[in-house]
Amino acid sequence: MSYIFSLLANIFLLLQLLLVIYFITSFFPMAPGGFIAQVRGILGQLFEPILHKLRKYIPPAGILDLSGIVLIFAIMILRTVFLALAN
């Protein structure tokens, strides 16, 4: 049973890393059809539905979109819970 919780914790770590990559790629200009644009498109398909739902409840603070920070913290909390259950 602890193997399953450990696996879930690692999946959440991967999601957290992919989300950070998604945010970092938003700061760079991209050529349409380029590799980075394709990666960002795939990550956008994964994260934008979740971020869109969070944006309904979390208004932006000026030019900052706080929904991404909230999602990262939620993933961190879930990962910590699954790591605790794995031990």
N, C-alpha and C positions, 0 to 999 in steps of 0.2 A: 504494500500500500504506500509506503514511503517513496518508492520508486516513481509512482504516478505523481505524487505531489512535487517531487524533485523535478520531474519532466515538465510539469506545468510551470514551475518557477523558472526554468530555463526558457520556456516558450515566452513567458512574460518579459524576461530579460532581452530576448531577441526582438520582441515587439518594441520595447523601449529603445533599443539601439536603432531600429528602423525608423522610429518616429523622430529621433534626433537627426538622422540622415535626411529625412523628409524636410525638417525645418531648416537645416543648413543649406540644402539645395535651393531653397526659396530665395536666398540672398544673392545667388549668382545668375547672370544672364545665360540663357540657354538657346542654342540653335534648334529650331524646330526639327524634329526627327533625329536629333543627336542622342548619344548614349545617356547622358545625364537627364535629358528631357524624358526619355523612355522610362528610366528608373523612377523619376519623379511622378510620372503618370501612373505607373503601377502602384507606387506607395500612396498616391492620391486616391486611387480606387479603394485601397485598403482603409485609409484613415479618414478621408473626408466625410463619409456618412456618420462616423462617430463624432467627429469635430463639429459637423453641422448641427447635430442634436444638442451638443454641449453649448454651442453658440446661442441657442434659443434661450438658455437659462443664465448664461454668463455674458454680460455685455462687455464690449471692448473698453479698455481703459486708455482713452486717447487713441493712439495709433497701434497700441499693443493688443494683440489677440490673446487673451488669457486662457482660452479653451485648451490650447495645446499644453500649457503648464499644468492645468488641472488634470488633463489626461495622463501626463507623465507621472504626476503624483499618485493618481489612482492605480496606474500600472505598478508603481513602486510599492504601494500598500498591498496590492494583491500578491505581488511576488514575495514580499516579506511574510505574508500569511501562509503561503504555500511552502516557503522554506521552513517556517516554524512547524508546520504540520508534518514535514518530511523528517524532522528530527525527533 
